[in-house]
Amino acid sequence: PSARAVEDTLKKVLGALLEGRPVWIGCAGGYGRTGLVMALLAKIAGAADPVAHVRQTYNRIAVETEAQARYVAEFPVQRLRWWLLLQATRARFRRLEAKPAT
């Protein structure tokens, strides 16, 4: 898929998480593509080594191929980080607006 399609998918995942909805990430084996998406999310969150982080916290064989690890390393996340910051700020204001005045 194109980088734009991956970015759009990550936005959907992050948006759901911001709303407190559960998100299921999986593929046929549960390690390669699943680990790749988890590593991209870890990279967006600021993990210094997102592949190592996923291997340590999820499964030691996650992100199965060198090509997948390279994809994570090369995937640009700065725009997604700004988007996430904006969405988190909007969500906070929505929660504040929803609180009744005391």
C-alpha positions as CSV (number, residue, x, y, z in Angstrom):
1,P,0.0,0.0,0.0
2,S,1.0,3.6,-0.5
3,A,2.4,5.6,2.4
4,R,-0.8,7.7,2.3
5,A,-3.0,4.6,2.7
6,V,-0.9,3.5,5.7
7,E,-1.1,7.0,7.2
8,D,-4.8,7.0,6.8
9,T,-5.1,3.6,8.5
10,L,-2.9,4.7,11.3
11,K,-5.1,7.8,11.8
12,K,-8.2,5.6,12.1
13,V,-6.4,3.4,14.7
14,L,-5.2,6.4,16.7
15,G,-8.6,8.2,16.4
16,A,-10.3,5.1,17.8
17,L,-7.8,4.9,20.7
18,L,-8.3,8.6,21.5
19,E,-12.0,7.9,21.7
20,G,-11.4,5.0,24.1
21,R,-12.5,2.4,21.6
22,P,-10.6,-0.9,21.5
23,V,-8.6,-1.7,18.4
24,W,-7.7,-5.1,17.1
25,I,-4.5,-5.3,15.1
26,G,-3.8,-8.7,13.4
27,C,-2.8,-10.6,10.3
28,A,-2.7,-14.3,9.4
29,G,0.3,-15.1,11.5
30,G,0.2,-12.2,14.0
31,Y,3.9,-11.3,13.8
32,G,5.0,-9.7,10.6
33,R,2.3,-7.2,9.5
34,T,0.9,-7.1,13.0
35,G,4.3,-6.2,14.4
36,L,4.9,-3.7,11.6
37,V,1.7,-1.7,12.5
38,M,2.5,-1.9,16.2
39,A,6.1,-0.7,15.5
40,L,4.7,2.2,13.4
41,L,2.4,3.2,16.3
42,A,5.4,2.9,18.7
43,K,7.4,5.2,16.4
44,I,4.6,7.7,16.3
45,A,4.6,7.6,20.1
46,G,8.3,8.3,20.2
47,A,9.9,5.0,20.9
48,A,13.7,5.2,20.2
49,D,13.7,1.8,18.6
50,P,10.1,0.9,17.7
51,V,10.9,-2.6,16.4
52,A,12.9,-3.5,19.5
53,H,10.1,-2.1,21.6
54,V,7.4,-4.3,19.9
55,R,9.6,-7.3,20.1
56,Q,10.1,-6.7,23.8
57,T,6.5,-5.9,24.7
58,Y,4.6,-8.0,22.3
59,N,6.5,-10.9,20.7
60,R,10.2,-11.4,20.1
61,I,9.6,-12.4,16.5
62,A,7.3,-9.5,15.6
63,V,8.4,-7.5,12.5
64,E,9.6,-10.6,10.8
65,T,11.6,-9.4,7.8
66,E,14.4,-6.9,7.2
67,A,12.1,-5.2,4.7
68,Q,9.5,-4.6,7.4
69,A,12.1,-3.3,9.8
70,R,13.4,-0.9,7.1
71,Y,9.8,0.2,6.3
72,V,9.4,1.2,9.9
73,A,12.7,3.0,10.0
74,E,12.0,4.9,6.9
75,F,8.3,5.7,7.4
76,P,7.9,9.4,8.1
77,V,5.8,10.1,11.3
78,Q,6.2,13.8,11.9
79,R,2.9,14.7,10.2
80,L,1.1,11.9,12.1
81,R,2.6,13.2,15.4
82,W,1.2,16.7,14.7
83,W,-2.1,15.2,13.7
84,L,-2.2,13.2,16.9
85,L,-1.4,16.2,19.0
86,L,-4.2,18.2,17.3
87,Q,-6.7,15.4,17.8
88,A,-5.7,14.9,21.4
89,T,-6.1,18.6,22.1
90,R,-9.5,18.6,20.4
91,A,-10.6,15.6,22.4
92,R,-9.6,17.3,25.6
93,F,-11.6,20.4,24.7
94,R,-14.6,18.3,23.9
95,R,-14.4,16.6,27.3
96,L,-14.1,20.0,29.0
97,E,-17.1,21.4,27.1
98,A,-19.2,18.3,28.0
99,K,-18.6,18.7,31.7
100,P,-21.5,20.5,33.5
101,A,-20.7,23.8,35.2
102,T,-20.5,23.5,39.0
